[in-house]
């Protein structure tokens, strides 16, 4: 039990130190992405339905996130590419 507590404290401290090393702009972009994800998820019934404005915001902000954080978002770079492919096939 105490070993687990020490491990969790260590992981939290390392996470805080990692945040100190990141730039302020990177943190701001991550906050914007997270807030928009929450806004999209709040207006969903069973599954998130995004309109073109949501997709535009996510596509613009996802590029500014560090690579380590891109894969863990609601919208991944693969999702943005899939949207682009669908749009290109429709046109």
Buried (B, 14 or more C-beta within 10 A) or exposed (E): EEEEEEEEEEEEEEEEEEEEEEEEEBEEBBEBBBEBBEEBEEEEEEEBEBEEEBBEBBBEBBEBBEEEBBEEBBBBBEBBEEBEEEEEEEE
